[in-house]
Amino acid sequence: MNIAAPESPVLSATELHSAAIVVDGSTVIELSDAHLDRIRRGGVTAVNHTVTTPYADTATALREVNRCRRWIDKHPDDVLLALTVADIERAKAEGKEAVIFGPQDTEMIGVDLDLLGTFYDLGVRILQLTYQRQNLLGAGCGEETDAGLTHKGRAFVEAMDELGILVDVSHCGERTGLDAMEASAKPVVVTHSFCDAMSPHIRAKSDGYLRSLGEQGGVMGITTLSGFLYYPDAPSRRPDLTRFVEHVSRVVEVAGVDHVAIATDYDETWTEQMRIAQLRSIAQSKSKEQQNLLGDFGWTERRAIGMDDASDFPNFTEALLAGGFSPEDVTKILGGNWLRVYGEVWKPA
């Protein structure tokens, strides 16, 4: 007698989100109780936190890492430092937030591989090679010319592989990012970006780039900043999560569903006054690096409709399901793809 296998229960969007390990692939967190409340309400398990300010010198970067470490130490019931995938899984089981240290720059290190090891020992597990401008490793996307990864850059990537630090090429120029994929024996990631074919921009990634990323085993997190998900035919129209899903779908079409994830790219420490000052600085600069990357959206419209802050993370699950993704694929996009690539690069406990 044939007995049919029991069907898996159909989960609601709320149940699916609650069961999943949810990861924000790139953000700047505010070290505050308000942040913890937002994370808790959003059901977020782990965040890749830009723990050091881009272009910071070594002493400043060390102070910033120390400050975040001390904050984590003061909140043992709410937060833990993620050094392994097991730490993220433990955070999920214990209802805590796992904070991954992921600086978006290497200028505080230069090419000193001893310093690279020091930052690893302090908890860094993701590291972006360049931030907009040229440095000793390669070119940022804000440079007019991208000559690719330097000889020192290749040695640096190899050292990151050996230590178990994930290579991030989000702000790199295209040639530099492709060279990093070639130089690394492990998957490389674009922690936070979007699709150039849909929203042309110096920070976006081309279809060819995405194919290489997928072939190499990497992942790209799709941001929900309005200036990045903009509609070319209506640049002042504020995007929503349907637009986010369209960018996700483009990556799936080009590279596959195993190579796309979420990364809000939200800076919780940013203020309206800081944005005004930035715009003034941009207006006085003629460099491509300093151009207005976030468009002309007002302060209250700078983020996509439906994703004002981390407490809105359940809206991602609803939008992906409404966009036709299966529960299994939604679980991958929410965090499973990040966990897979972390596990391939990070060293186990």
Disulfide bonds with the S-S distance in Angstrom:
none
